Amino acid sequence: ATTVYESTNDDITLKVYPNPTSGTITLSTKGTLNGSNFIVRNLLGQNVAEGFLQSNKQTIELDGEKGIYFIEVISKDDTKTVTKVIKN
């Protein structure tokens, strides 16, 4: 089954789908987070992807092995939210 995982704190609402994924995920944010950083880490804490959000909906390719990854979005005012995605 494919689900949408939503992570929310006071300032950021982040949706990640599909989850689980075969490699390509979409980050969808509520509100304007253009220019915010995103970092994708594996279970060992190693950065496997990072960049800047260019719009409220952005596609990211998860390169690497199957497993669990954590996606952290850091807004311009240093508000952070983290969500989990599974790659199978």
Residue pairs with C-beta under 8 A, 6 or more apart in sequence:
2 17
2 18
2 19
2 20
3 17
3 18
3 19
4 15
4 16
4 17
4 18
4 19
5 15
5 16
5 17
5 19
5 83
5 84
5 85
6 13
6 14
6 15
6 16
6 83
7 13
7 14
7 16
7 81
7 82
7 83
8 14
8 81
9 79
9 80
9 81
10 79
11 31
11 75
11 77
11 79
12 29
12 30
12 31
12 33
12 73
12 75
12 79
12 81
13 29
13 30
13 31
14 27
14 28
14 29
14 71
14 73
14 81
14 83
15 27
15 28
15 29
15 30
16 25
16 26
16 27
16 28
16 71
16 83
16 85
17 25
17 26
17 28
18 25
18 26
19 25
19 85
19 86
20 85
20 86
20 87
20 88
21 62
21 85
21 86
21 87
21 88
22 87
22 88
23 61
23 62
23 63
23 87
24 59
24 60
24 61
24 62
25 59
25 60
25 62
25 71
25 85
26 57
26 58
26 59
26 60
27 38
27 53
27 57
27 58
27 59
27 60
27 71
27 73
28 56
28 57
29 36
29 53
29 56
29 57
29 73
30 56
31 56
32 56
33 53
33 56
33 73
33 75
34 53
34 54
34 55
34 56
35 52
35 53
35 76
36 52
36 53
36 73
36 74
36 75
36 76
37 50
37 51
37 52
37 53
37 73
37 74
38 49
38 50
38 51
38 52
38 53
38 58
38 60
38 71
38 72
38 73
38 74
39 47
39 49
39 50
39 71
39 72
39 74
40 47
40 48
40 49
40 50
40 60
40 62
40 69
40 70
40 71
40 72
41 47
41 48
41 69
41 70
41 72
42 48
42 64
42 67
42 68
42 69
43 67
43 68
43 69
48 62
48 63
48 64
48 69
49 60
49 61
49 62
49 63
51 60
53 73
60 71
62 69
62 85
62 87
64 87
65 87
66 87
66 88
67 86
67 87
68 84
68 85
68 86
68 87
69 84
69 85
69 86
69 87
70 82
70 83
70 84
70 85
71 82
71 83
71 84
71 85
72 80
72 81
72 82
73 80
73 81
73 82
74 80
